């Protein structure tokens, strides 16, 4: 099975072959490196930009306005803070032009903790991004969704931000990418560049097939009647593990929603689940103050106050300036499995 980063690479390959992708670019995106996480190795449209995030966003806007279909990479989402004003401008464009001018640009960037990247390589970006009106924002938690969300992002006429959870980039999925060859070693030998001299290396791409995950559609990963858990990205698999363990211990079953799209988000899926269970836990790793989960919490309370059996919870990252390089700091700064399990236990067992 493909890893998440391999799935992104396969999606970009399908995009440049079948969906009109004209440029894949960013810092170290082209040969010989193919991206710091190898997401762009072997792509025929990949090229290296200067070390200038503002230039990357500006170039993507220009290419899209000129009729191209670019995919630009910000090497780490932490560097995206350099571009907030340009991201705001990009989100304004279709609205300002009364819908007459499309801006089909994709920006992908690794987000969140998980690699002990310290202060400058471990921030989360989805809460900031959710305030950028005009943008669509997605974050996959598995390779197949990464493939499908990327294809949907490429064909969308609006700017789309694809946030890639760093901690999951090397994690293999349990479902094959359409067209993926059998065997992990076979896929690796065909699309992963060798370590060392890559001067004569060429990928042998499999015959990929289309698979689109609609933007704004959540996935019901587990089904139950006792509580609703809403998450995405790195914390989604941890929520599944926590819920499965508690199901063994208590017999209580949870709805687990993988949001997949931060905006637009699948309010119907959330609403239907909350109405069914009456107990809610939202989990992500962005900082707890002005967290996107707080918006979901507010809307749940506004629209489902009388459906709730106990107070809803948000479990998020601590409101500190950054994540320390020491693993102890990282482990205690953002939600981990033990904390998720205990918080979910309290949601399930609190007396109504």
C-alpha positions in Angstrom: 0.0 0.0 0.0 1.1 3.5 -0.8 2.2 6.0 1.9 0.4 9.3 2.2 3.3 11.1 0.5 3.4 8.6 -2.3 -0.3 9.0 -2.8 0.2 12.8 -3.2 2.9 12.2 -5.7 0.7 9.8 -7.6 -2.1 12.3 -7.6 0.1 15.0 -9.0 1.3 12.6 -11.7 -2.3 11.9 -12.6 -3.0 15.7 -12.5 -0.3 16.6 -15.0 -1.2 13.8 -17.3 -5.0 14.0 -17.3 -6.2 17.2 -15.4 -4.2 19.9 -17.0 -1.6 20.6 -14.2 0.9 22.9 -15.9 3.4 23.6 -13.1 4.4 22.0 -9.8 6.8 24.2 -8.1 8.3 25.5 -4.8 11.5 25.3 -2.8 13.5 22.1 -3.7 10.3 20.8 -5.4 12.1 20.0 -8.7 15.0 17.7 -9.4 17.2 16.4 -7.9 15.5 16.5 -4.5 11.8 16.3 -5.4 10.6 18.0 -2.3 11.9 17.7 1.3 9.3 15.0 1.9 9.7 13.6 -1.7 6.1 14.5 -2.7 7.2 15.7 -6.1 9.9 13.3 -7.2 9.9 12.4 -10.9 7.1 14.8 -12.0 7.7 16.3 -15.4 6.2 19.7 -14.6 8.2 20.1 -11.3 10.6 23.0 -11.0 12.6 24.8 -8.2 11.5 28.3 -7.2 13.7 30.8 -5.3 13.5 30.6 -1.5 10.6 33.1 -1.4 7.2 32.1 -0.2 5.6 35.3 -1.3 7.0 34.8 -4.7 5.6 31.3 -4.8 2.1 32.4 -4.0 2.3 35.4 -6.4 3.6 33.2 -9.2 0.9 30.6 -8.6 -1.8 33.4 -8.9 -0.2 34.7 -12.1 0.0 31.2 -13.7 -3.6 30.5 -12.8 -4.8 33.9 -14.2 -2.9 33.2 -17.4 -4.7 30.0 -18.0 -2.4 27.5 -16.2 -3.3 25.1 -13.5 -0.4 25.3 -10.9 0.3 23.3 -7.8 2.6 25.3 -5.5 4.3 24.0 -2.4 5.1 26.0 0.7 7.9 23.8 2.2 6.4 23.9 5.8 3.2 25.6 6.7 5.2 27.7 9.3 6.5 29.6 6.3 3.0 30.4 5.1 2.7 33.1 7.7 5.0 35.1 5.4 2.2 35.0 2.8 -1.0 35.7 4.7 -1.8 39.0 2.9 -1.3 37.3 -0.6 -3.4 34.3 0.5 -6.1 36.8 1.5 -5.9 38.5 -1.9 -6.1 35.2 -3.7 -9.2 34.3 -1.8 -10.8 37.6 -2.7 -10.4 37.3 -6.5 -13.4 35.4 -7.7 -15.7 37.4 -5.4 -14.2 40.7 -6.5 -14.6 39.7 -10.1 -18.3 38.7 -9.6 -17.3 35.1 -10.4 -16.2 35.9 -13.9 -12.5 35.0 -13.3 -11.4 31.6 -12.0 -8.3 31.1 -9.9 -7.5 27.3 -10.2 -4.5 27.2 -8.0 -3.5 24.6 -5.4 -1.1 25.3 -2.5 0.1 22.2 -0.6 2.1 22.4 2.6 3.0 20.0 5.5 1.3 20.9 8.7 1.5 20.0 12.4 3.7 18.1 14.7 5.2 14.7 14.6 8.8 15.1 13.3 10.2 17.0 16.3 10.6 20.0 14.1 10.7 22.5 17.0 9.6 26.1 16.8 9.8 26.7 13.0 8.6 23.4 11.6 5.7 22.2 13.8 2.9 24.7 13.7 -0.6 23.9 12.6 -2.2 26.1 10.0 -5.9 25.1 9.6 -7.4 27.6 12.1 -5.5 30.5 10.4 -6.6 29.1 7.0 -10.2 28.8 7.9 -10.4 32.6 8.2 -9.3 33.0 4.6 -12.6 33.5 2.8 -12.6 32.3 -0.7 -10.2 29.4 0.0 -11.1 25.7 0.3 -9.0 23.9 2.9 -8.6 20.1 3.2 -6.5 17.8 5.4 -6.4 14.1 4.7 -5.7 11.4 7.3 -4.8 8.5 5.0 -3.3 8.0 1.5 -6.5 7.2 -0.4 -8.1 10.4 0.8 -5.0 12.3 0.1 -5.1 11.1 -3.5 -8.8 11.8 -3.9 -8.7 15.2 -2.2 -5.7 16.3 -4.3 -7.5 15.4 -7.6 -10.6 17.4 -6.4 -8.4 20.3 -5.5 -6.7 20.3 -8.9 -10.0 20.5 -10.8 -11.6 23.1 -8.5 -11.9 26.6 -10.0 -11.1 28.2 -6.6 -7.8 28.4 -4.7 -7.5 25.2 -2.6 -5.1 24.7 0.3 -4.0 21.1 0.9 -2.6 20.6 4.4 -0.5 17.4 4.7 -0.1 16.1 8.3 3.7 15.6 8.7 3.4 12.8 11.2 1.4 10.7 8.7 3.4 11.3 5.5 5.3 8.0 5.8 2.3 6.0 7.1 0.9 3.4 4.7 -2.8 3.1 4.0 -5.1 0.1 4.2 -6.7 0.7 0.8 -5.0 0.8 -2.6 -4.7 3.9 -4.8 -6.6 3.2 -8.1 -4.0 1.8 -10.4 -1.4 1.2 -7.7 0.7 -1.9 -8.4 0.6 -4.9 -6.1 3.3 -4.9 -3.4 5.0 -2.0 -1.5 8.4 -2.9 -2.9 7.1 -2.7 -6.5 5.6 0.7 -6.0 8.8 2.0 -4.3 11.0 0.6 -7.0 8.9 2.4 -9.6 8.3 5.9 -8.2 10.8 6.5 -5.3 14.1 8.0 -6.4 17.3 6.2 -5.2 19.4 7.7 -2.4 22.5 9.2 -3.9 23.1 9.9 -7.6 19.7 10.5 -9.3 21.1 12.0 -12.5 19.8 9.2 -14.8 16.8 8.1 -12.7 13.4 8.1 -14.3 10.2 6.9 -12.6 8.1 4.1 -14.1 4.6 5.4 -13.3 1.8 2.9 -13.0 -1.4 3.4 -15.0 -3.3 5.5 -12.6 -7.1 5.9 -12.5 -9.3 8.8 -11.3 -10.6 8.9 -7.8 -12.2 12.1 -6.5 -13.1 12.8 -2.8 -15.7 15.7 -2.9 -14.5 18.8 -1.1 -16.8 19.3 1.9 -17.6 15.6 2.5 -16.7 14.0 5.8 -16.0 10.3 6.2 -17.7 8.1 8.9 -14.8 6.0 10.0 -16.5 4.3 12.9 -20.3 4.1 13.6 -21.9 4.2 17.0 -24.7 5.7 19.1 -22.9 6.7 22.3 -20.8 9.7 21.3 -19.6 11.8 18.3 -15.9 12.3 17.7 -14.9 14.9 15.1 -11.3 15.1 14.0 -8.9 15.2 11.0 -5.3 14.8 10.0 -2.8 13.4 12.6 -5.3 13.1 15.5 -7.9 11.1 13.5 -6.1 7.8 13.7 -5.5 8.4 17.4 -9.2 9.0 17.9 -10.0 5.7 16.2 -7.5 3.9 18.5 -9.0 5.5 21.6 -12.5 4.7 20.6 -11.7 1.1 19.7 -10.0 0.6 23.1 -12.9 2.1 25.0 -15.4 0.0 23.0 -13.5 -3.1 24.2 -13.6 -1.9 27.8 -17.0 -0.4 28.1 -19.0 -1.6 25.1 -19.8 1.9 24.1 -19.6 2.7 20.4 -18.7 6.1 18.9 -19.4 7.8 15.6 -16.0 9.0 14.4 -16.1 11.6 11.7 -13.0 12.3 9.6 -13.8 15.9 8.6 -11.3 15.8 5.6 -12.4 19.3 4.6 -11.9 22.2 7.0 -13.8 24.4 4.6 -16.3 23.8 3.3 -17.1 21.3 6.1 -19.8 18.7 6.2 -22.2 20.2 8.7 -24.9 17.7 7.8 -22.7 14.8 8.9 -21.8 16.5 12.2 -25.4 17.6 12.8 -26.9 14.2 12.1 -24.4 12.5 14.4 -24.8 14.9 17.3 -28.6 14.6 17.1 -28.1 10.8 17.4 -25.6 10.6 20.2 -25.9 13.8 22.3 -22.3 13.6 23.3 -19.5 15.4 21.4 -15.7 15.5 21.4 -13.7 17.5 18.8 -10.0 16.8 18.6 -7.2 18.6 16.7 -3.7 19.7 17.4 -3.9 23.4 16.6 -3.6 25.8 19.5 -6.7 25.9 21.8 -7.3 29.7 21.5 -9.3 30.7 18.4 -9.1 27.1 17.3 -11.3 25.9 14.3 -12.8 23.4 16.7 -14.2 26.3 18.7 -16.2 27.3 15.7 -17.7 23.8 15.4 -18.3 23.8 19.2 -20.2 27.1 19.0 -22.3 25.9 16.1 -23.1 22.6 17.8 -24.2 24.5 20.9 -26.2 27.0 18.9 -28.1 24.5 16.8 -28.1 21.4 19.1 -28.3 22.8 22.6 -31.4 20.7 23.5 -30.0 17.6 21.8 -26.9 17.6 24.0 -26.8 15.2 27.0 -23.6 16.5 28.5 -21.3 19.4 27.8 -19.3 19.1 24.5 -15.5 19.1 24.7 -12.7 20.3 22.5 -9.2 18.8 22.9 -6.6 20.8 21.2 -2.9 21.9 21.4 -1.7 24.1 24.2 -1.6 27.8 23.7 2.2 28.2 23.7 4.5 30.0 21.3 5.8 26.8 19.7 6.7 23.2 20.1 10.1 22.4 21.6 12.7 20.2 19.9 12.7 17.8 22.9 10.3 15.0 22.4 8.8 15.5 25.9 7.8 19.0 25.0 6.2 17.9 21.7 4.4 15.0 23.3 2.9 17.3 26.0 2.1 20.2 23.7 -0.4 18.6 21.4 -3.0 15.8 22.0 -1.6 12.3 22.2 -3.4 8.9 22.5 -3.6 8.7 26.3 -5.1 12.2 26.6 -7.6 11.5 23.8 -8.6 8.2 25.4 -9.2 9.8 28.8 -11.1 12.8 27.5 -13.3 10.5 25.4 -13.9 8.3 28.4 -15.1 11.3 30.4 -17.5 12.3 27.6 -18.9 8.7 27.4 -19.3 8.3 31.2 -20.5 11.7 32.4 -23.9 11.4 33.8 -26.6 13.1 31.7 
